[in-house]
Structure formats: C-alpha cells, structure tokens
Amino acid sequence: MPQKTVLITGATRGIGRGIAIGFQEAGYAVFGTGRNINAHKADFSWAKEKGIELLEADVSNQTAMEEIIKKIRTSHGRLDVLINNAGIAANTPASRITPEEAQKIIDTNFKAVFQNCQAYYLAQRKEGGNIINVASVLGMVGTTLASVYSGTKGAVIAMTRSLAIEWASSGFRVNAICPGFIDTDMTGMIKKREAILAKMLEFIPQKRLGKPEDLAGAALFLASDGASYITGQTLVVDGGLTAM
Ligand SMILES: NC(=O)c1ccc[n+]([C@@H]2O[C@H](COP(=O)([O-])OP(=O)(O)OC[C@H]3O[C@@H](n4cnc5c(N)ncnc54)[C@H](OP(=O)(O)O)[C@@H]3O)[C@@H](O)[C@H]2O)c1
C-alpha cells in the first residue's frame, strides 16, 4: 500500500508540530507549513530528523498553498489528508481591537481555511479526500478578550458542516477539532500569570492544560478509515472544560 500523505498548516510549533509528529509516527509522509522556514529563525532539526518536510508559505497566500498541494500530489500521487491548523489570536479587548488586527485574524483563521479547503477539493476531486479543521472551544463558548478570534472559530465549525454536506458525494470527509487550553506559545501569556493559570485550572476537570500531542490522537482518528462514516462533526479535546 502506498504511504499516506498529510499536509498540516502551521506545523513549525505548538499543536501543528504535535500533530505532525503523531502522523509521522503513524507512518504518514508529513508536510507542514510556516512563515519563516527558509530564514531559519528557529531550529527545525526536529523535523529534519523525523523526515517531516517543512515548506514556507503564509497560509493566506492562495497561490503558494496551491503550489504546495500540487507539489505533494506530483511527488506522492495524492494528498490524503489536509489539516488546517495555522491560526492567530489577539488578547485585545473588543473595544480596542483595530480594523487591521481584526482583518488579520479573519484572513488567517477563516478566509485562508476556506481557500485551502477549496484548493484541496479542486486538486483531489477525482480521488476524494479528508479535511480536518482546527477550530477551538472558543468557537463554542464565550470568554473575554477573544471576540474576533471566537467569531472565526465559530465560523470554521459552521463552514466544516456545510462543506461536509456539499462534498460528501465527491468522497470527501470534513471534520473539525476543538482544542481547549493547550500549552503552546499562543497560551504563553496565561502560563506566565500564576493567578490566571490557577483560575483556569479550576474550570478544567482534568486540572491541567492540554499538550500539543493530545491533539494528535484525535486528528489521527478522524483521518483513519475507522472514522469513515464521520463527517461534518466537531471533536472536542479539552480535558472536560466544556462538559462542565
Ligand atoms: N493553544 C491553544 O490553547 C489553542 C486552543 C484552541 C485552538 N487553538 C488553535 O490551534 C491552532 C494552533 O495553535 P497553537 O496554540 O499551536 O499556536 P502557536 O503555538 O502560536 O502556533 C501557531 C502556528 O501557526 C503558524 N501560523 C500562524 N500564522 C500563520 C500564517 N499566516 N501562515 C502560516 N502559518 C501560520 C505558526 O507558524 P510560524 O509562526 O512559524 O509562521 C505556528 O506554526 C490555531 O488555529 C489555534 O487557534 C489553539
């Protein structure tokens, strides 16, 4: 059987990196993206050692993303799984968020996810495919300092359902994963402030932040044949936060 392929956006660190390592260990040929790969601003030897190929592209650059999908299909014949993970947040009060800041969050977290889903569908429409969108529990429940971010994540959950229905007959499954609070750069501010962290842990039944690798199992399950009758769904990985 040919080796399966996966493309994970935003795989240079955090959740994307955790998912990339999980898929590599499960035998996939793994491709990831980030914005600063060629400038070597960070040490990517972990990826090289594991044979994970990191490619530079801003996720909102439609042409660059189409080229990456094409490159993988040329070298491996098909792209089995697309994981739209790249995202940004802004801990800014709703009254102070600027139009530019709001637009950047919308472009990265929602518009680019749609564009990548569309590019993947158009490239794979003869073979079918599997899309996993990384949304957030903040697309399901509210909190402070996350207005535009929450809006984009709620939109991704809704879009996931619609695409699942529209593309089901073409052999595509489209699902979302909603992480709770995961220990990455995005939540670094929380970890630095002990009082905020303690307050947050009060609300998480498992009493810990998630680890990036906690998301790998959920993504692998949705990518697997065992999930072949699951589409348009949202899998929450949050230590019980939203079960409260
Ligand atoms: N951490 C959490 O608690 C949490 C909870 C719920 C949902 N999420 C979601 O999970 C996803 C990953 O979050 P994370 O916590 O791992 O964040 P992170 O540690 O800040 O990492 C973000 C990743 O996205 C990439 N990225 C950001 N903007 C990009 C762009 N325009 N083009 C290409 N890549 C871009 C970054 O790569 P470069 O900087 O190298 O370009 C990096 O690999 C996001 O969608 C986030 O909203 C996170």
The ligand as an SDF file (V2000), in Angstrom:
LIG
                    3D

 48 52  0  0  0  0  0  0  0  0999 V2000
   -3.1940   26.7740   22.1620 N   0  0  0  0  0  0  0  0  0  0  0  0
   -4.4670   26.6920   22.4310 C   0  0  0  0  0  0  0  0  0  0  0  0
   -4.8680   26.6960   23.6200 O   0  0  0  0  0  0  0  0  0  0  0  0
   -5.4960   26.5850   21.3530 C   0  0  0  0  0  0  0  0  0  0  0  0
   -6.8160   26.3430   21.7340 C   0  0  0  0  0  0  0  0  0  0  0  0
   -7.7900   26.2100   20.7560 C   0  0  0  0  0  0  0  0  0  0  0  0
   -7.4460   26.3030   19.4220 C   0  0  0  0  0  0  0  0  0  0  0  0
   -6.1570   26.5500   19.0740 N   0  0  0  0  0  0  0  0  0  0  0  0
   -5.8700   26.6370   17.6420 C   0  0  0  0  0  0  0  0  0  0  0  0
   -4.8870   25.6860   17.3030 O   0  0  0  0  0  0  0  0  0  0  0  0
   -4.1120   26.1630   16.2010 C   0  0  0  0  0  0  0  0  0  0  0  0
   -2.6430   26.1240   16.5770 C   0  0  0  0  0  0  0  0  0  0  0  0
   -2.4580   26.9310   17.7220 O   0  0  0  0  0  0  0  0  0  0  0  0
   -1.1480   26.8740   18.6250 P   0  0  0  0  0  0  0  0  0  0  0  0
   -1.5770   27.0470   20.0160 O   0  0  0  0  0  0  0  0  0  0  0  0
   -0.3070   25.7340   18.2450 O   0  0  0  0  0  0  0  0  0  0  0  0
   -0.4710   28.2460   18.1770 O   0  0  0  0  0  0  0  0  0  0  0  0
    1.0530   28.6810   18.1080 P   0  0  0  0  0  0  0  0  0  0  0  0
    1.8620   27.9090   19.0770 O   0  0  0  0  0  0  0  0  0  0  0  0
    1.0280   30.1530   18.1630 O   0  0  0  0  0  0  0  0  0  0  0  0
    1.4800   28.1950   16.6300 O   0  0  0  0  0  0  0  0  0  0  0  0
    0.8050   28.7470   15.5430 C   0  0  0  0  0  0  0  0  0  0  0  0
    1.2480   28.0270   14.2780 C   0  0  0  0  0  0  0  0  0  0  0  0
    0.5480   28.6140   13.1760 O   0  0  0  0  0  0  0  0  0  0  0  0
    1.5020   29.1140   12.2380 C   0  0  0  0  0  0  0  0  0  0  0  0
    0.9740   30.3060   11.6060 N   0  0  0  0  0  0  0  0  0  0  0  0
    0.3960   31.3940   12.1670 C   0  0  0  0  0  0  0  0  0  0  0  0
    0.0160   32.2800   11.2390 N   0  0  0  0  0  0  0  0  0  0  0  0
    0.3650   31.7340   10.0380 C   0  0  0  0  0  0  0  0  0  0  0  0
    0.2410   32.1540    8.7050 C   0  0  0  0  0  0  0  0  0  0  0  0
   -0.3130   33.3340    8.3850 N   0  0  0  0  0  0  0  0  0  0  0  0
    0.7100   31.3450    7.7300 N   0  0  0  0  0  0  0  0  0  0  0  0
    1.2860   30.1540    8.0420 C   0  0  0  0  0  0  0  0  0  0  0  0
    1.4310   29.7040    9.2820 N   0  0  0  0  0  0  0  0  0  0  0  0
    0.9820   30.4850   10.2740 C   0  0  0  0  0  0  0  0  0  0  0  0
    2.7600   29.3590   13.0420 C   0  0  0  0  0  0  0  0  0  0  0  0
    3.8860   29.2450   12.1930 O   0  0  0  0  0  0  0  0  0  0  0  0
    5.0130   30.4100   12.0280 P   0  0  0  0  0  0  0  0  0  0  0  0
    4.8800   31.3720   13.1650 O   0  0  0  0  0  0  0  0  0  0  0  0
    6.2870   29.6270   12.0030 O   0  0  0  0  0  0  0  0  0  0  0  0
    4.6810   31.0210   10.7220 O   0  0  0  0  0  0  0  0  0  0  0  0
    2.7260   28.1920   14.0120 C   0  0  0  0  0  0  0  0  0  0  0  0
    3.2330   27.0150   13.4060 O   0  0  0  0  0  0  0  0  0  0  0  0
   -4.6360   27.5720   15.9070 C   0  0  0  0  0  0  0  0  0  0  0  0
   -5.5750   27.5200   14.8760 O   0  0  0  0  0  0  0  0  0  0  0  0
   -5.3190   27.9600   17.2040 C   0  0  0  0  0  0  0  0  0  0  0  0
   -6.3080   28.9280   17.0230 O   0  0  0  0  0  0  0  0  0  0  0  0
   -5.1730   26.6890   19.9970 C   0  0  0  0  0  0  0  0  0  0  0  0
  1  2  1  0
  2  3  2  0
  2  4  1  0
  4  5  1  0
  4 48  2  0
  5  6  2  0
  6  7  1  0
  7  8  2  0
  8  9  1  0
  8 48  1  0
  9 10  1  0
  9 46  1  0
 10 11  1  0
 11 12  1  0
 11 44  1  0
 12 13  1  0
 13 14  1  0
 14 15  2  0
 14 16  1  0
 14 17  1  0
 17 18  1  0
 18 19  2  0
 18 20  1  0
 18 21  1  0
 21 22  1  0
 22 23  1  0
 23 24  1  0
 23 42  1  0
 24 25  1  0
 25 26  1  0
 25 36  1  0
 26 27  1  0
 26 35  1  0
 27 28  2  0
 28 29  1  0
 29 30  1  0
 29 35  2  0
 30 31  1  0
 30 32  2  0
 32 33  1  0
 33 34  2  0
 34 35  1  0
 36 37  1  0
 36 42  1  0
 37 38  1  0
 38 39  2  0
 38 40  1  0
 38 41  1  0
 42 43  1  0
 44 45  1  0
 44 46  1  0
 46 47  1  0
M  CHG  2   8   1  16  -1
M  END
$$$$
